[in-house]
């Protein structure tokens, strides 16, 4: 009986150590980004003509470099209210309020990246969820929205 008990204790200790190792390793990997794309930093193309890999959240400077000044086609979506849009928006933006987005998905392109923004990032986060649930995968959110945009010296148009 004692041998069986010793064998069970040893087995339980081994299982416990294995679980501890798995949990400890996964916690370490969550702290460190798996790649530059996960870190919130835009990666430069390895060679001319290569696609730029961007994370879901991009800075205003990343937007300017890759989209506004780049050669890539994209769709810029302002998910604020019509009044906020009329008060000032990023040049070239199309306006669909985050509250209307799910009903107006047919107005969005499916063949190019969608770059979205709001005032501070809260509503565009909701809009990202709507896009994700609708099956969109190629979208980016200007982190901090118009607040970050203007704080970094970029202008809005009316």
PyMOL commands that set and color helices and strands:
alter all, ss='L'
color gray80, all
select helices_A, chain A and resi 2-31+36-38+60-68+82-87+101-103+105-107+122-133+145-151
alter helices_A, ss='H'
color red, helices_A
select strands_A, chain A and resi 57-58+74-78+94-95+113-117+139-142
alter strands_A, ss='S'
color yellow, strands_A
deselect
rebuild
show_as cartoon
